[in-house]
Amino acid sequence: MSQDLTLPGSASTPAIQSDWQAGRLTMQGDSYPENSFDLFDQVITWVEAFLGQEARPLRLDLQLVYLNTSSVKAMMDIFDLLEEAHESGREVGVEWRYDPRNERIAELAEEFKEDCSYPFAIRPLEVST
């Protein structure tokens, strides 16, 4: 599999893009889809395929604003895949950028980071006042 994902965002789903050649997966926006399995199954499948077929690094760039419980579960599954890859010597990393006015998402990102041994950066976005 080397087909990239290009899923446009909506009011309740994040925009998701993958770049197989660059080894990058990006997600931006709110995530409270009616059926998170339908949305994240294809993302998880892409991550599994990339980690299984490529030896190159994989990087996740996130700008998620809100996640419902089922989206949190899906993200945990993705982070678990990255953890397994990291433990087997693969270079993986996450950069989660957030609006500093959104303390809840920063706290959620910190909770995810606590369970990861690979590089996991949490950076505030610059916000104009």
C-alpha positions as semicolon CSV with decimal commas, in nm:
position;residue;x (nm);y (nm);z (nm)
1;M;0,000;0,000;0,000
2;S;0,135;0,334;-0,091
3;Q;-0,186;0,521;-0,158
4;D;-0,206;0,838;0,042
5;L;-0,505;0,948;0,245
6;T;-0,671;1,277;0,172
7;L;-0,975;1,311;0,392
8;P;-1,130;1,657;0,402
9;G;-1,228;1,778;0,744
10;S;-1,581;1,865;0,851
11;A;-1,738;2,019;1,159
12;S;-1,700;1,686;1,338
13;T;-1,406;1,518;1,166
14;P;-1,044;1,621;1,132
15;A;-0,877;1,682;0,797
16;I;-0,637;1,393;0,745
17;Q;-0,355;1,376;0,493
18;S;-0,081;1,124;0,456
19;D;0,236;1,148;0,254
20;W;0,388;0,805;0,202
21;Q;0,702;0,938;0,035
22;A;0,770;1,189;0,313
23;G;0,666;0,947;0,590
24;R;0,419;1,193;0,732
25;L;0,062;1,181;0,859
26;T;-0,120;1,501;0,951
27;M;-0,451;1,552;1,128
28;Q;-0,615;1,886;1,199
29;G;-0,944;1,991;1,355
30;D;-1,216;1,852;1,577
31;S;-1,277;1,480;1,606
32;Y;-1,619;1,364;1,718
33;P;-1,738;1,161;1,419
34;E;-2,060;0,960;1,430
35;N;-1,858;0,648;1,354
36;S;-1,498;0,686;1,456
37;F;-1,422;0,330;1,347
38;D;-1,499;0,419;0,984
39;L;-1,279;0,726;1,003
40;F;-0,983;0,591;1,196
41;D;-0,978;0,237;1,056
42;Q;-0,836;0,367;0,731
43;V;-0,581;0,580;0,920
44;I;-0,472;0,285;1,133
45;T;-0,450;0,067;0,822
46;W;-0,228;0,329;0,655
47;V;0,001;0,350;0,961
48;E;0,025;-0,030;0,984
49;A;0,107;-0,053;0,612
50;F;0,371;0,218;0,631
51;L;0,540;0,068;0,934
52;G;0,522;-0,279;0,781
53;Q;0,652;-0,191;0,437
54;E;0,892;0,095;0,492
55;A;1,206;0,135;0,700
56;R;1,195;0,514;0,686
57;P;1,089;0,733;0,979
58;L;0,722;0,810;1,034
59;R;0,612;1,142;1,173
60;L;0,268;1,249;1,292
61;D;0,185;1,619;1,282
62;L;-0,127;1,692;1,483
63;Q;-0,335;2,002;1,535
64;L;-0,636;1,838;1,693
65;V;-0,873;2,067;1,878
66;Y;-1,118;1,830;2,044
67;L;-1,147;1,450;2,059
68;N;-1,444;1,251;2,183
69;T;-1,394;0,927;2,371
70;S;-1,393;0,703;2,065
71;S;-1,143;0,931;1,890
72;V;-0,918;0,917;2,198
73;K;-0,931;0,537;2,178
74;A;-0,836;0,546;1,809
75;M;-0,546;0,781;1,878
76;M;-0,427;0,548;2,154
77;D;-0,427;0,265;1,900
78;I;-0,217;0,476;1,661
79;F;0,025;0,576;1,936
80;D;0,052;0,209;2,040
81;L;0,156;0,120;1,684
82;L;0,421;0,391;1,698
83;E;0,541;0,264;2,036
84;E;0,579;-0,090;1,904
85;A;0,771;0,040;1,604
86;H;0,995;0,255;1,825
87;E;1,068;-0,038;2,055
88;S;1,181;-0,238;1,753
89;G;1,423;0,036;1,650
90;R;1,214;0,244;1,410
91;E;1,237;0,621;1,410
92;V;0,893;0,766;1,482
93;G;0,776;1,092;1,631
94;V;0,477;1,309;1,706
95;E;0,444;1,684;1,707
96;W;0,116;1,809;1,851
97;R;0,058;2,180;1,808
98;Y;-0,228;2,345;1,993
99;D;-0,393;2,676;2,059
100;P;-0,258;2,785;2,399
101;R;-0,609;2,905;2,491
102;N;-0,724;2,542;2,474
103;E;-0,581;2,399;2,795
104;R;-0,790;2,081;2,774
105;I;-0,630;1,964;2,451
106;A;-0,283;2,044;2,587
107;E;-0,364;1,830;2,892
108;L;-0,487;1,549;2,669
109;A;-0,170;1,565;2,460
110;E;0,036;1,549;2,781
111;E;-0,158;1,240;2,889
112;F;-0,082;1,071;2,557
113;K;0,282;1,171;2,581
114;E;0,319;1,008;2,924
115;D;0,262;0,666;2,765
116;C;0,510;0,715;2,480
117;S;0,885;0,659;2,490
118;Y;0,946;0,804;2,142
119;P;0,988;1,176;2,068
120;F;0,654;1,347;2,133
121;A;0,661;1,726;2,117
122;I;0,374;1,944;2,236
123;R;0,403;2,298;2,110
124;P;0,169;2,595;2,142
125;L;0,072;2,773;1,823
126;E;0,135;3,143;1,800
127;V;-0,197;3,315;1,846
128;S;-0,261;3,673;1,750
129;T;-0,451;3,871;2,010
